[in-house]
Amino acid sequence: MRSRPSPSVQQIGRRQLILDTTLKMIAAGGIDSVTHRKVAEAAGIPLGSTTYYFDSREHLLREVFEYYIAMAMSLHESLKTTPINSSSDLVNFLVELTNREIQDERLLLAEYEMTLFAARNERIAGLLHEWDSVMVANIAEALTALGAKRPQDAGRTILHFVRGYELDGLSRHTPDPNGFRRRIQDMLAAFIT
């Protein structure tokens, strides 16, 4: 990999534009729609800009996935400011987090497109599993404080349930937050004695 000078503010903006454009392209047309040339065209920048920041398509896709995870982590951290002292608090947190993710269908579509790509790409799969581990650990921490007997297993089950709800919402285009809240409450009641 070639050595590059420190990026200027304009360069940081261009890199951000490339990442945002790529994320939109993934949501609209899947991973296969992404090439350096198509990203440059969609972003309205010279082709050399995409190859300057990302020396391969895989590098670009990996960076986009990391970028998406950073955005999701930021959302998760912003919601974690309220302490979780009861199962009701945890339900509210999970419902709010999930509803915010579902509000931007474009990002959710991109997440699932990248998840499918991870099935065929070991490096992206590693990033996905790291993200899963963080989410499960955060949920398990709250469950431990609430008295769950097997918080890691329960956290993983809750994460899988949330993903199922997100996928169902994508295919139906009509998420059911009240139904989600009711089902997550029932699930937590089974985990917390």
Contacts in CASP RR format, 6 or more apart in sequence:
PFRMAT RR
TARGET T0000
AUTHOR 0000-0000-0000
METHOD contacts of the structure
MODEL  1
MRSRPSPSVQQIGRRQLILDTTLKMIAAGGIDSVTHRKVAEAAGIPLGST
TYYFDSREHLLREVFEYYIAMAMSLHESLKTTPINSSSDLVNFLVELTNR
EIQDERLLLAEYEMTLFAARNERIAGLLHEWDSVMVANIAEALTALGAKR
PQDAGRTILHFVRGYELDGLSRHTPDPNGFRRRIQDMLAAFIT
1 55 0 8 1.000
2 55 0 8 1.000
4 52 0 8 1.000
7 15 0 8 1.000
14 45 0 8 1.000
14 49 0 8 1.000
14 53 0 8 1.000
15 53 0 8 1.000
17 43 0 8 1.000
17 45 0 8 1.000
18 39 0 8 1.000
18 43 0 8 1.000
18 45 0 8 1.000
18 49 0 8 1.000
18 50 0 8 1.000
18 53 0 8 1.000
18 54 0 8 1.000
18 60 0 8 1.000
19 63 0 8 1.000
19 64 0 8 1.000
19 67 0 8 1.000
21 39 0 8 1.000
21 42 0 8 1.000
21 43 0 8 1.000
22 34 0 8 1.000
22 39 0 8 1.000
22 60 0 8 1.000
22 61 0 8 1.000
22 64 0 8 1.000
23 64 0 8 1.000
23 67 0 8 1.000
23 68 0 8 1.000
23 106 0 8 1.000
23 107 0 8 1.000
23 110 0 8 1.000
24 42 0 8 1.000
24 106 0 8 1.000
24 110 0 8 1.000
25 33 0 8 1.000
25 34 0 8 1.000
25 38 0 8 1.000
25 39 0 8 1.000
25 42 0 8 1.000
26 33 0 8 1.000
26 34 0 8 1.000
26 64 0 8 1.000
26 109 0 8 1.000
26 110 0 8 1.000
26 113 0 8 1.000
26 114 0 8 1.000
27 105 0 8 1.000
27 106 0 8 1.000
27 107 0 8 1.000
27 109 0 8 1.000
27 110 0 8 1.000
27 113 0 8 1.000
28 106 0 8 1.000
28 109 0 8 1.000
29 113 0 8 1.000
30 113 0 8 1.000
31 61 0 8 1.000
31 113 0 8 1.000
31 114 0 8 1.000
31 116 0 8 1.000
31 117 0 8 1.000
34 57 0 8 1.000
34 60 0 8 1.000
34 61 0 8 1.000
35 57 0 8 1.000
36 47 0 8 1.000
36 48 0 8 1.000
36 50 0 8 1.000
36 51 0 8 1.000
36 54 0 8 1.000
36 57 0 8 1.000
36 60 0 8 1.000
37 47 0 8 1.000
37 50 0 8 1.000
39 50 0 8 1.000
39 60 0 8 1.000
40 46 0 8 1.000
40 47 0 8 1.000
40 48 0 8 1.000
40 49 0 8 1.000
40 50 0 8 1.000
43 49 0 8 1.000
43 50 0 8 1.000
50 60 0 8 1.000
53 60 0 8 1.000
54 60 0 8 1.000
54 63 0 8 1.000
58 121 0 8 1.000
58 123 0 8 1.000
61 114 0 8 1.000
61 117 0 8 1.000
61 121 0 8 1.000
61 124 0 8 1.000
62 123 0 8 1.000
62 124 0 8 1.000
62 127 0 8 1.000
64 110 0 8 1.000
64 114 0 8 1.000
65 114 0 8 1.000
65 118 0 8 1.000
65 124 0 8 1.000
65 127 0 8 1.000
65 128 0 8 1.000
66 127 0 8 1.000
68 107 0 8 1.000
68 110 0 8 1.000
68 111 0 8 1.000
68 114 0 8 1.000
69 127 0 8 1.000
69 131 0 8 1.000
71 107 0 8 1.000
72 101 0 8 1.000
72 111 0 8 1.000
72 131 0 8 1.000
73 131 0 8 1.000
73 134 0 8 1.000
75 97 0 8 1.000
75 100 0 8 1.000
75 101 0 8 1.000
76 97 0 8 1.000
76 135 0 8 1.000
76 138 0 8 1.000
79 93 0 8 1.000
79 96 0 8 1.000
79 97 0 8 1.000
79 100 0 8 1.000
80 93 0 8 1.000
80 138 0 8 1.000
82 89 0 8 1.000
82 93 0 8 1.000
83 89 0 8 1.000
84 90 0 8 1.000
84 93 0 8 1.000
84 142 0 8 1.000
84 145 0 8 1.000
84 146 0 8 1.000
85 145 0 8 1.000
86 146 0 8 1.000
87 146 0 8 1.000
87 185 0 8 1.000
87 188 0 8 1.000
87 189 0 8 1.000
87 192 0 8 1.000
90 139 0 8 1.000
90 142 0 8 1.000
90 143 0 8 1.000
90 146 0 8 1.000
90 188 0 8 1.000
91 181 0 8 1.000
91 184 0 8 1.000
91 185 0 8 1.000
91 188 0 8 1.000
93 142 0 8 1.000
94 139 0 8 1.000
94 158 0 8 1.000
94 162 0 8 1.000
94 184 0 8 1.000
95 177 0 8 1.000
95 180 0 8 1.000
95 181 0 8 1.000
95 184 0 8 1.000
98 162 0 8 1.000
98 165 0 8 1.000
98 166 0 8 1.000
98 177 0 8 1.000
98 180 0 8 1.000
99 175 0 8 1.000
99 177 0 8 1.000
101 107 0 8 1.000
101 108 0 8 1.000
101 111 0 8 1.000
101 166 0 8 1.000
102 108 0 8 1.000
102 166 0 8 1.000
102 169 0 8 1.000
102 175 0 8 1.000
105 170 0 8 1.000
105 173 0 8 1.000
108 166 0 8 1.000
108 170 0 8 1.000
109 170 0 8 1.000
112 166 0 8 1.000
112 167 0 8 1.000
112 170 0 8 1.000
114 124 0 8 1.000
114 128 0 8 1.000
115 128 0 8 1.000
117 124 0 8 1.000
118 124 0 8 1.000
118 125 0 8 1.000
118 126 0 8 1.000
118 127 0 8 1.000
118 128 0 8 1.000
119 125 0 8 1.000
132 156 0 8 1.000
132 159 0 8 1.000
135 159 0 8 1.000
136 152 0 8 1.000
136 155 0 8 1.000
136 156 0 8 1.000
136 159 0 8 1.000
139 151 0 8 1.000
139 154 0 8 1.000
139 155 0 8 1.000
139 158 0 8 1.000
139 159 0 8 1.000
140 148 0 8 1.000
140 151 0 8 1.000
140 152 0 8 1.000
140 154 0 8 1.000
140 155 0 8 1.000
141 151 0 8 1.000
143 151 0 8 1.000
143 154 0 8 1.000
143 155 0 8 1.000
143 191 0 8 1.000
143 192 0 8 1.000
144 151 0 8 1.000
146 188 0 8 1.000
146 192 0 8 1.000
147 192 0 8 1.000
147 193 0 8 1.000
148 154 0 8 1.000
148 191 0 8 1.000
148 192 0 8 1.000
148 193 0 8 1.000
149 191 0 8 1.000
149 193 0 8 1.000
150 191 0 8 1.000
151 191 0 8 1.000
154 191 0 8 1.000
157 187 0 8 1.000
157 191 0 8 1.000
158 184 0 8 1.000
158 187 0 8 1.000
158 188 0 8 1.000
161 183 0 8 1.000
161 184 0 8 1.000
161 187 0 8 1.000
165 175 0 8 1.000
165 180 0 8 1.000
168 175 0 8 1.000
169 175 0 8 1.000
END
